[in-house]
């Protein structure tokens, strides 16, 4: 794993912070942020050609903002909340990347309080909003936005609720379809602590799931290998017979203290599924 600074061309966005960058296909959509003033512009980085362009759009675009979130569902990008110091927001805007069109849908349900610097996680066409803050207030509430019905709900939860916070991040495994019947899911914790890995097949937890992993500090100041963990499961039919083909819904869920977690998971296309966790961090 190495860093490099690629050579790019085109119309560059201004240097900025607290913007969002949403990946749809081979295009990275950069929206808003702060460069000394609050911004509401949209730029596209074309990964195939390594070029920047300023987007030409239609429709009703969001107001200037920073500290918002951008969540990708299919070819749509959902912009939520943020603010400009004087005004904090709790609105929803949708950008259709296939039509290059903004819209502001009419939503139902109880919207979250205005906020910025929250986290937003997409799961099954729903966006989970946690935390954030505004005007000196900091939250630890959880809200769910259904992108199919444009409706808000506040879920009933159990367990220990995280303390109020802003500027945090969520732990989202990155899933890549290799196009050959296998899928890679990567997660890599950056912090020490206890992690829980939940794997489900066709919506049901596999045997011995969740898996508990303790990440301990390394011994040098660079990247430290915390170890690798691999397990394989066998899918069975309703009759209890071992399956000999893949294609089941195979899910891996990890919770722990790190900001970024990566996992590798494969559909072996023979009725078995393999997940490998590589724990990497500093310390």
Backbone as numpy.savetxt, mean C-alpha at the origin, in Angstrom:
# Nx Ny Nz CAx CAy CAz Cx Cy Cz
21.02 -6.03 -3.84 20.16 -4.85 -3.84 21.05 -3.61 -3.84
20.96 -2.83 -4.90 21.79 -1.64 -5.02 20.94 -0.44 -5.44
21.35 0.74 -4.98 20.71 1.98 -5.38 21.41 2.53 -6.62
20.66 3.19 -7.48 21.24 3.91 -8.61 20.34 5.09 -8.93
20.91 6.11 -9.56 20.14 7.28 -9.95 20.01 7.27 -11.47
18.84 6.92 -12.00 18.70 6.78 -13.44 18.70 8.13 -14.15
19.07 8.09 -15.40 19.02 9.28 -16.23 17.62 9.43 -16.79
17.00 10.59 -16.57 15.63 10.82 -17.03 15.57 12.13 -17.80
14.52 12.29 -18.58 14.35 13.50 -19.38 12.88 13.90 -19.36
12.57 15.00 -20.02 11.19 15.45 -20.10 10.92 16.67 -19.26
9.65 16.88 -18.93 9.20 18.01 -18.12 9.14 17.56 -16.67
10.09 18.02 -15.86 10.23 17.55 -14.49 9.30 18.31 -13.54
8.79 17.63 -12.50 8.10 18.35 -11.43 9.10 19.13 -10.59
8.63 20.13 -9.88 9.51 20.87 -8.99 9.92 19.98 -7.81
11.07 20.26 -7.18 11.42 19.52 -5.96 10.33 19.74 -4.91
9.94 18.70 -4.20 8.82 18.82 -3.28 8.85 17.73 -2.23
7.96 17.86 -1.26 7.79 16.83 -0.22 6.30 16.66 0.06
5.98 15.67 0.88 4.62 15.28 1.28 3.64 15.25 0.11
4.13 14.78 -1.03 3.31 14.50 -2.21 2.93 13.01 -2.19
2.25 12.54 -3.22 2.00 11.12 -3.39 2.53 10.66 -4.74
2.88 9.39 -4.81 3.33 8.77 -6.06 2.62 7.43 -6.18
1.78 7.29 -7.19 0.95 6.09 -7.36 1.34 5.40 -8.66
1.63 4.11 -8.57 2.06 3.33 -9.73 0.86 2.62 -10.35
0.62 2.89 -11.64 -0.42 2.20 -12.41 0.24 1.69 -13.68
0.37 0.38 -13.81 1.07 -0.18 -14.96 2.52 0.28 -14.95
2.97 0.86 -16.05 4.35 1.33 -16.16 4.43 2.85 -16.04
3.44 3.44 -15.36 3.42 4.89 -15.19 3.31 5.22 -13.70
4.11 6.20 -13.28 4.10 6.66 -11.90 3.46 8.05 -11.87
2.32 8.16 -11.17 1.56 9.41 -11.14 1.89 10.16 -9.84
2.50 11.34 -9.99 2.91 12.16 -8.85 1.94 13.32 -8.72
1.34 13.45 -7.53 0.34 14.51 -7.35 0.62 15.33 -6.10
0.47 16.66 -6.26 0.46 17.58 -5.14 1.75 17.64 -4.36
1.64 18.03 -3.08 2.80 18.17 -2.23 3.09 19.63 -1.90
4.34 19.86 -1.48 4.74 21.19 -1.00 6.16 21.48 -1.45
6.35 22.64 -2.10 7.68 23.06 -2.52 7.98 24.49 -2.07
7.38 24.89 -0.97 7.39 26.26 -0.51 6.00 26.85 -0.64
5.24 26.32 -1.55 3.80 26.57 -1.68 3.11 25.23 -1.84
1.82 25.20 -1.56 1.06 23.97 -1.71 0.70 23.77 -3.17
0.70 22.52 -3.61 0.60 22.18 -5.02 -0.62 21.32 -5.32
-1.07 21.39 -6.57 -2.16 20.55 -7.03 -1.92 20.06 -8.44
-0.64 19.96 -8.82 -0.30 19.54 -10.18 -0.10 18.03 -10.24
-0.21 17.50 -11.45 -0.09 16.06 -11.67 0.96 15.81 -12.74
1.97 15.01 -12.39 3.03 14.64 -13.34 3.05 13.13 -13.49
3.54 12.69 -14.64 3.64 11.26 -14.92 5.08 10.91 -15.25
5.61 9.90 -14.58 6.92 9.36 -14.93 6.69 8.07 -15.71
7.12 8.08 -16.98 6.94 6.92 -17.86 8.16 6.00 -17.69
7.95 4.89 -17.02 9.07 4.03 -16.64 9.75 3.43 -17.87
8.98 3.06 -18.88 9.57 2.42 -20.07 10.55 3.33 -20.79
10.24 4.62 -20.85 11.10 5.57 -21.57 11.91 6.45 -20.64
11.68 6.32 -19.32 12.38 7.13 -18.32 12.21 8.62 -18.60
10.96 9.03 -18.87 10.68 10.42 -19.15 9.55 10.93 -18.26
9.62 12.24 -17.96 8.58 12.91 -17.21 7.68 13.70 -18.16
6.41 13.83 -17.83 5.51 14.72 -18.55 4.50 15.29 -17.57
4.01 16.49 -17.86 2.94 17.05 -17.05 1.62 16.61 -17.65
0.75 16.07 -16.80 -0.49 15.47 -17.29 -1.46 16.55 -17.76
-2.11 16.27 -18.86 -3.21 17.09 -19.36 -4.50 16.34 -19.01
-5.32 16.94 -18.17 -6.48 16.22 -17.63 -7.77 17.01 -17.88
-8.87 16.32 -17.68 -10.20 16.94 -17.73 -10.90 16.66 -16.41
-12.06 17.28 -16.21 -12.83 17.03 -15.01 -12.50 17.97 -13.88
-13.05 17.66 -12.71 -12.87 18.48 -11.50 -11.69 17.96 -10.71
-10.60 18.73 -10.69 -9.38 18.27 -10.03 -9.38 18.69 -8.56
-8.58 18.01 -7.72 -8.52 18.35 -6.30 -7.93 19.75 -6.08
-8.25 20.34 -4.95 -7.63 21.59 -4.54 -6.18 21.35 -4.14
-5.41 22.43 -3.99 -4.01 22.32 -3.59 -3.92 21.61 -2.24
-2.93 20.71 -2.11 -2.82 19.97 -0.86 -1.50 19.23 -0.74
-1.20 18.89 0.51 -0.06 18.03 0.84 -0.48 17.14 1.99
0.25 16.06 2.20 -0.07 15.14 3.29 -1.30 14.30 3.04
-1.75 14.22 1.80 -2.89 13.41 1.41 -2.44 11.97 1.15
-3.36 11.13 0.69 -3.01 9.77 0.30 -3.50 9.53 -1.12
-2.85 8.59 -1.80 -3.24 8.19 -3.16 -3.28 6.68 -3.20
-4.47 6.12 -3.43 -4.65 4.67 -3.39 -5.09 4.18 -4.77
-4.43 3.13 -5.26 -4.69 2.60 -6.59 -5.65 1.41 -6.51
-6.74 1.49 -7.25 -7.68 0.38 -7.40 -7.92 0.21 -8.90
-7.33 -0.81 -9.48 -7.42 -0.99 -10.93 -6.69 0.13 -11.65
-7.41 0.85 -12.50 -6.82 1.99 -13.22 -7.22 3.32 -12.58
-7.83 3.27 -11.40 -8.27 4.47 -10.70 -7.33 4.80 -9.55
-7.12 6.11 -9.34 -6.35 6.59 -8.20 -7.28 7.41 -7.32
-7.41 7.02 -6.06 -8.28 7.70 -5.11 -7.44 8.61 -4.21
-7.68 9.92 -4.30 -7.00 10.91 -3.48 -7.89 11.21 -2.28
-7.32 11.10 -1.07 -8.09 11.38 0.13 -7.37 12.37 1.03
-8.12 13.40 1.46 -7.73 14.31 2.53 -6.47 15.11 2.22
-5.66 15.38 3.28 -4.54 16.29 3.16 -4.96 17.70 3.55
-4.14 18.68 3.22 -4.48 20.04 3.58 -3.43 21.03 3.14
-3.65 22.30 3.52 -2.71 23.37 3.16 -2.36 24.22 4.38
-2.37 23.63 5.57 -2.11 24.29 6.85 -3.30 25.11 7.32
-3.86 25.94 6.44 -5.01 26.74 6.83 -6.28 25.90 6.84
-6.34 24.92 5.94 -7.53 24.08 5.82 -7.12 22.61 5.70
-7.71 21.79 6.55 -7.53 20.34 6.42 -8.79 19.75 5.78
-8.62 18.63 5.09 -9.67 18.12 4.22 -10.04 16.68 4.57
-11.21 16.25 4.11 -11.61 14.84 4.22 -12.38 14.42 2.98
-12.04 15.03 1.85 -12.74 14.76 0.61 -12.10 13.63 -0.18
-12.82 13.12 -1.15 -12.36 12.06 -2.04 -12.41 12.57 -3.48
-11.28 12.42 -4.17 -11.24 12.67 -5.61 -10.74 11.39 -6.28
-11.20 11.16 -7.50 -10.82 9.97 -8.24 -10.22 10.39 -9.57
-9.05 9.81 -9.90 -8.44 10.07 -11.20 -8.45 8.78 -12.01
-9.11 8.83 -13.17 -9.18 7.70 -14.08 -7.97 7.78 -15.02
-7.00 6.91 -14.84 -5.77 6.99 -15.62 -5.97 6.57 -17.07
-7.05 5.83 -17.35 -7.30 5.42 -18.73 -7.94 6.55 -19.54
-8.65 7.44 -18.86 -9.32 8.55 -19.53 -8.67 9.89 -19.21
-7.71 9.88 -18.29 -7.04 11.11 -17.83 -8.08 12.12 -17.34
-8.99 11.64 -16.52 -10.11 12.46 -16.08 -10.27 12.43 -14.57
-10.44 13.62 -13.96 -10.72 13.75 -12.54 -12.23 13.74 -12.30
-12.63 13.25 -11.14 -14.02 13.36 -10.71 -14.06 13.44 -9.20
-15.14 14.00 -8.69 -15.36 14.09 -7.24 -16.67 13.40 -6.93
-16.63 12.13 -6.56 -17.87 11.37 -6.40 -18.67 11.81 -5.18
-19.96 11.61 -5.24 -20.82 11.82 -4.08 -20.72 10.59 -3.19
-20.35 10.80 -1.95 -20.13 9.67 -1.04 -21.23 9.62 0.01
-21.41 8.42 0.55 -22.38 8.21 1.62 -21.65 7.67 2.85
-22.37 7.63 3.96 -21.77 7.16 5.19 -21.12 8.30 5.95
-20.56 7.98 7.11 -19.91 8.97 7.95 -18.43 9.10 7.58
-18.07 10.22 6.98 -16.69 10.44 6.55 -15.79 10.63 7.77
-14.51 10.27 7.67 -13.57 10.54 8.75 -13.43 12.04 8.97
-12.94 12.42 10.13 -12.63 13.82 10.39 -11.53 14.27 9.44
-11.46 15.58 9.20 -10.40 16.12 8.35 -9.04 15.73 8.92
-8.05 15.49 8.01 -6.75 15.02 8.47 -5.73 15.04 7.35
-4.47 14.89 7.74 -3.38 14.68 6.79 -2.38 13.73 7.44
-1.44 13.24 6.63 -0.36 12.36 7.09 -0.90 11.10 7.76
-2.00 10.59 7.22 -2.57 9.32 7.64 -1.96 8.21 6.78
-2.39 6.98 6.98 -2.02 5.88 6.09 -3.27 5.38 5.38
-3.07 4.83 4.18 -4.18 4.32 3.37 -3.75 3.00 2.75
-4.49 1.95 3.01 -4.17 0.61 2.54 -5.34 0.04 1.75
-5.07 -0.49 0.55 -6.11 -1.06 -0.30 -6.20 -2.56 -0.07
-7.42 -3.04 0.14 -7.66 -4.48 0.27 -9.07 -4.78 -0.23
-9.16 -5.66 -1.25 -10.46 -6.08 -1.79 -11.36 -4.89 -2.15
-10.81 -3.96 -2.93 -11.55 -2.79 -3.42 -11.98 -1.84 -2.31
-11.39 -1.97 -1.14 -11.67 -1.05 -0.05 -10.38 -0.37 0.39
-10.49 0.86 0.84 -9.34 1.63 1.31 -9.46 1.82 2.81
-8.46 1.37 3.54 -8.45 1.45 5.00 -7.61 2.68 5.40
-8.26 3.64 6.04 -7.62 4.88 6.48 -7.37 4.79 7.98
-6.12 5.00 8.38 -5.80 4.95 9.81 -5.00 6.18 10.21
-5.38 6.74 11.37 -4.59 7.79 11.98 -4.54 9.09 11.20
-3.45 9.83 11.42 -3.31 11.15 10.85 -3.70 12.21 11.86
-3.74 13.46 11.42 -4.11 14.53 12.35 -4.38 15.83 11.65
-4.89 16.80 12.44 -5.11 18.16 11.94 -5.24 19.11 13.12
-4.80 20.35 12.92 -4.98 21.41 13.90 -4.60 20.99 15.32
-3.48 20.25 15.44 -3.03 19.84 16.77 -3.65 18.56 17.27
-4.63 18.01 16.57 -5.26 16.75 16.97 -4.60 15.59 16.22
-4.40 14.48 16.91 -3.82 13.28 16.31 -4.77 12.12 16.59
-4.99 11.28 15.56 -6.01 10.24 15.65 -5.41 8.84 15.66
-6.22 7.90 16.17 -5.89 6.48 16.04 -7.14 5.70 15.62
-7.98 6.36 14.81 -9.21 5.73 14.36 -9.01 5.05 13.01
-9.89 4.11 12.70 -9.84 3.35 11.45 -11.15 3.53 10.71
-11.05 3.89 9.43 -12.22 4.06 8.57 -12.00 3.29 7.28
-13.08 2.83 6.67 -13.00 2.04 5.44 -13.86 2.70 4.37
-13.25 2.91 3.19 -13.98 3.47 2.05 -14.15 2.39 1.00
-15.40 2.10 0.65 -15.73 1.11 -0.38 -15.71 1.80 -1.73
-14.76 1.43 -2.59 -14.61 2.11 -3.88 -15.67 1.70 -4.88
-16.41 0.62 -4.61 -17.46 0.18 -5.52 -18.77 0.93 -5.28
-19.01 1.30 -4.01 -20.25 1.99 -3.66 -20.02 3.43 -3.24
-18.75 3.86 -3.19 -18.39 5.22 -2.73 -19.01 5.51 -1.37
-18.84 4.58 -0.45 -19.43 4.74 0.88 -18.38 4.51 1.96
-18.54 5.23 3.08 -17.67 5.09 4.25 -18.35 4.21 5.29
-17.52 3.47 6.02 -18.01 2.76 7.20 -16.90 2.74 8.24
-17.28 2.59 9.49 -16.31 2.48 10.57 -16.37 1.05 11.08
-15.33 0.26 10.83 -15.39 -1.16 11.18 -15.31 -1.40 12.68
-15.88 -2.51 13.09 -15.76 -2.96 14.48 -14.48 -3.78 14.58
-13.59 -3.41 15.45 -12.30 -4.08 15.58 -12.14 -4.67 16.97
-11.12 -5.52 17.11 -10.78 -6.09 18.41 -9.27 -6.02 18.59
-8.79 -6.33 19.77 -7.36 -6.31 20.02 -6.87 -4.95 20.48
-5.56 -4.84 20.62 -4.94 -3.60 21.11 -4.86 -2.58 19.97
-5.49 -1.44 20.17 -5.50 -0.39 19.15 -4.19 0.39 19.23
-3.53 0.65 18.08 -2.31 1.45 18.10 -2.59 2.84 18.69
-1.56 3.44 19.27 -1.71 4.78 19.81 -1.90 5.78 18.68
-2.40 6.96 19.01 -2.61 8.00 18.01 -1.28 8.37 17.37
-1.30 8.60 16.05 -0.05 8.87 15.33 -0.34 9.49 13.98
0.68 10.15 13.44 0.63 10.66 12.08 2.01 10.52 11.46
2.07 10.58 10.14 3.35 10.40 9.46 3.86 8.98 9.46
3.00 8.02 9.84 3.38 6.62 9.87 3.18 6.00 8.50
3.44 4.72 8.38 3.17 4.01 7.14 2.55 2.67 7.48
1.93 2.07 6.49 1.34 0.75 6.66 2.28 -0.31 6.13
2.01 -1.56 6.46 2.81 -2.69 5.98 2.01 -3.37 4.88
2.45 -3.20 3.65 1.73 -3.73 2.51 2.63 -4.64 1.68
2.40 -5.95 1.66 3.20 -6.81 0.79 3.05 -6.39 -0.67
4.16 -6.42 -1.40 4.13 -6.09 -2.83 3.97 -7.38 -3.63
2.90 -7.46 -4.43 2.58 -8.68 -5.17 2.85 -8.48 -6.65
3.60 -9.39 -7.23 3.93 -9.34 -8.65 3.45 -10.62 -9.32
2.64 -10.47 -10.38 2.20 -11.61 -11.20 3.28 -11.84 -12.25
3.97 -12.98 -12.18 5.07 -13.26 -13.09 4.60 -13.67 -14.48
3.29 -13.87 -14.65 2.75 -14.22 -15.95 2.94 -15.68 -16.33
3.45 -16.49 -15.41 3.69 -17.89 -15.71 3.02 -18.81 -14.69
2.02 -18.27 -14.00 1.32 -19.06 -12.99 1.90 -18.91 -11.60
2.98 -18.12 -11.46 3.56 -17.90 -10.13 3.42 -16.44 -9.75
3.40 -16.20 -8.45 3.25 -14.85 -7.91 4.31 -14.64 -6.84
4.94 -13.48 -6.87 5.90 -13.12 -5.85 5.30 -12.06 -4.93
5.36 -12.33 -3.64 4.93 -11.36 -2.64 6.15 -11.09 -1.77
6.58 -9.83 -1.73 7.84 -9.51 -1.04 7.58 -8.60 0.15
8.29 -8.89 1.24 8.26 -8.00 2.38 9.60 -8.07 3.09
10.00 -6.97 3.70 11.29 -6.89 4.39 11.17 -5.93 5.57
11.11 -6.43 6.82 11.02 -5.53 7.97 12.30 -4.72 8.14
12.13 -3.46 8.51 13.28 -2.60 8.75 13.56 -2.42 10.24
12.65 -2.89 11.10 12.80 -2.71 12.53 12.77 -4.06 13.23
13.42 -4.10 14.39 13.38 -5.31 15.20 12.02 -5.41 15.88
11.69 -6.61 16.32 10.42 -6.81 17.01 9.76 -8.11 16.62
8.54 -8.31 17.10 7.78 -9.52 16.83 6.84 -9.29 15.65
6.84 -10.22 14.70 6.01 -10.14 13.51 5.07 -11.33 13.46
3.92 -11.11 12.85 2.93 -12.16 12.67 2.60 -12.28 11.20
2.76 -13.48 10.62 2.51 -13.72 9.21 1.27 -14.59 9.09
0.23 -14.03 8.48 -1.03 -14.74 8.30 -1.16 -15.13 6.83
-1.32 -16.42 6.55 -1.47 -16.91 5.18 -2.84 -17.56 5.04
-3.60 -17.14 4.03 -4.91 -17.74 3.80 -4.98 -18.31 2.40
-5.73 -19.39 2.25 -5.95 -20.03 0.96 -7.45 -20.13 0.76
-7.95 -19.51 -0.34 -9.39 -19.44 -0.60 -10.13 -18.85 0.58
-9.52 -17.86 1.23 -10.16 -17.13 2.30 -10.05 -17.77 3.67
-9.42 -18.96 3.78 -9.30 -19.65 5.05 -7.84 -19.74 5.46
-7.52 -19.51 6.76 -6.12 -19.63 7.21 -5.59 -21.04 6.99
-4.33 -21.14 6.57 -3.72 -22.45 6.40 -3.37 -23.04 7.76
-2.98 -24.31 7.76 -2.61 -24.98 9.01 -1.41 -24.27 9.64
-1.45 -24.11 10.96 -0.39 -23.51 11.76 -0.22 -22.01 11.47
-1.15 -21.40 10.75 -1.10 -19.95 10.54 -1.90 -19.28 11.67
-1.45 -18.15 12.21 -0.33 -17.32 11.77 1.02 -17.84 12.26
2.07 -17.42 11.55 3.44 -17.74 11.91 4.03 -16.54 12.66
4.71 -16.81 13.74 5.33 -15.75 14.55 6.83 -15.73 14.29
7.35 -14.55 14.01 8.77 -14.37 13.71 9.31 -13.26 14.59
10.42 -13.53 15.28 11.09 -12.51 16.08 12.30 -11.99 15.32
12.33 -10.70 15.06 13.44 -10.07 14.35 14.35 -9.43 15.38
15.62 -9.84 15.38 16.59 -9.33 16.33 17.60 -8.44 15.63
18.27 -7.54 16.38 19.24 -6.64 15.76 20.38 -7.40 15.12
20.93 -6.83 14.04 22.12 -7.39 13.40 23.38 -6.97 14.13
24.52 -7.23 13.51 25.77 -6.98 14.18 26.60 -5.89 13.53
26.12 -5.31 12.43 26.87 -4.23 11.80 25.94 -3.09 11.46
26.52 -1.99 10.98 25.73 -0.79 10.73 25.07 -0.83 9.36
25.44 -1.78 8.52 24.82 -1.88 7.21 23.61 -2.78 7.24
23.27 -3.36 6.10 22.15 -4.28 6.07 22.48 -5.53 6.87
21.54 -5.95 7.69 21.75 -7.12 8.54 20.78 -8.20 8.14
21.26 -9.40 7.93 20.37 -10.50 7.60 19.79 -11.09 8.85
18.48 -11.05 8.97 17.83 -11.60 10.14 17.42 -13.04 9.93
17.66 -13.58 8.72 17.32 -14.97 8.49 16.21 -15.13 7.48
16.12 -16.35 6.94 15.09 -16.66 5.95 14.16 -17.73 6.51
12.90 -17.64 6.15 11.90 -18.58 6.62 11.06 -19.02 5.43
10.98 -20.31 5.19 10.26 -20.83 4.03 9.30 -21.92 4.46
8.09 -21.89 3.91 7.15 -22.97 4.17 6.35 -23.23 2.91
5.90 -24.48 2.74 5.10 -24.89 1.59 3.82 -25.53 2.08
2.70 -25.18 1.43 1.44 -25.80 1.82 0.85 -26.54 0.64
0.07 -27.57 0.94 -0.58 -28.39 -0.07 -2.08 -28.09 -0.06
-2.60 -27.65 -1.21 -4.04 -27.40 -1.33 -4.77 -28.72 -1.54
-5.96 -28.81 -0.98 -6.77 -30.02 -1.12 -8.14 -29.68 -1.67
-8.76 -30.63 -2.33 -10.11 -30.47 -2.86 -11.11 -30.58 -1.72
-12.39 -30.35 -2.06 -13.43 -30.47 -1.04 -13.52 -31.90 -0.51
-13.05 -32.87 -1.31 -13.07 -34.27 -0.87 -11.84 -34.64 -0.06
-10.96 -33.68 0.16 -9.77 -33.94 0.96 -8.60 -34.49 0.17
-8.72 -34.53 -1.16 -7.63 -35.06 -1.97 -6.67 -33.94 -2.34
-5.36 -34.29 -2.44 -4.36 -33.30 -2.82 -4.63 -32.80 -4.24
-4.61 -31.48 -4.41 -4.79 -30.92 -5.73 -3.48 -31.00 -6.52
-3.60 -31.07 -7.82 -2.42 -31.18 -8.69 -2.29 -29.99 -9.62
-3.04 -28.92 -9.36 -2.95 -27.71 -10.18 -3.12 -26.50 -9.26
-2.68 -25.34 -9.75 -2.70 -24.13 -8.95 -3.92 -23.28 -9.25
-3.77 -21.97 -8.99 -4.83 -21.03 -9.29 -5.72 -20.68 -8.11
-5.41 -21.20 -6.90 -6.20 -20.84 -5.74 -5.85 -19.42 -5.29
-6.75 -18.82 -4.54 -6.48 -17.52 -3.95 -5.53 -17.71 -2.77
-4.32 -17.24 -2.92 -3.25 -17.47 -1.95 -2.87 -16.12 -1.37
-3.10 -15.91 -0.07 -2.86 -14.62 0.55 -1.88 -14.75 1.71
-1.02 -13.74 1.83 -0.07 -13.66 2.93 -0.26 -12.32 3.61
-0.47 -12.33 4.91 -0.65 -11.09 5.67 0.37 -11.05 6.79
1.10 -9.94 6.91 2.16 -9.80 7.91 1.87 -8.59 8.76
2.05 -8.71 10.06 1.97 -7.56 10.94 3.19 -7.52 11.82
3.67 -6.32 12.09 4.86 -6.15 12.91 5.25 -4.69 12.94
6.38 -4.34 13.58 6.73 -2.94 13.79 7.38 -2.24 12.62
7.73 -2.94 11.54 8.48 -2.30 10.46 7.58 -1.45 9.57
8.21 -0.48 8.92 7.49 0.34 7.96 7.34 -0.38 6.63
8.32 -1.18 6.25 8.27 -1.91 4.98 8.56 -3.38 5.23
7.69 -4.24 4.72 7.82 -5.68 4.89 7.68 -6.32 3.53
8.55 -7.32 3.26 8.51 -7.98 1.96 8.51 -9.50 2.14
7.74 -10.17 1.27 7.62 -11.63 1.29 7.68 -12.12 -0.15
8.17 -13.34 -0.35 8.11 -13.97 -1.66 7.23 -15.21 -1.57
6.21 -15.28 -2.43 5.28 -16.40 -2.42 5.05 -16.88 -3.83
5.01 -18.20 -4.02 4.87 -18.78 -5.36 3.73 -19.78 -5.42
2.95 -19.69 -6.48 2.02 -20.75 -6.84 2.80 -21.71 -7.72
3.09 -22.90 -7.21 3.93 -23.86 -7.94 3.19 -24.58 -9.06
1.88 -24.26 -9.21 1.05 -24.81 -10.28 0.91 -26.34 -10.22
1.17 -26.92 -9.06 1.00 -28.36 -8.89 0.18 -28.68 -7.64
-0.55 -27.65 -7.17 -1.34 -27.84 -5.97 -0.63 -27.43 -4.70
0.64 -27.02 -4.82 1.38 -26.56 -3.64 1.73 -25.09 -3.80
1.92 -24.44 -2.65 2.23 -23.02 -2.61 3.38 -22.82 -1.62
4.37 -22.03 -2.02 5.54 -21.81 -1.20 5.67 -20.33 -0.88
5.91 -20.02 0.38 6.14 -18.63 0.81 7.48 -18.56 1.51
8.30 -17.58 1.14 9.61 -17.38 1.75 9.68 -15.97 2.31
10.06 -15.84 3.57 10.20 -14.54 4.22 11.68 -14.26 4.44
12.14 -13.16 3.87 13.54 -12.74 4.08 13.51 -11.47 4.93
14.03 -11.56 6.15 13.99 -10.45 7.08 15.28 -9.66 6.97
15.17 -8.42 6.53 16.33 -7.57 6.30 16.09 -6.23 6.96
17.12 -5.67 7.57 16.97 -4.36 8.19 18.29 -3.80 8.63
18.24 -2.75 9.39 19.46 -2.14 9.92 19.46 -2.26 11.43
20.63 -2.14 12.03 20.71 -2.19 13.48 21.79 -3.15 13.95
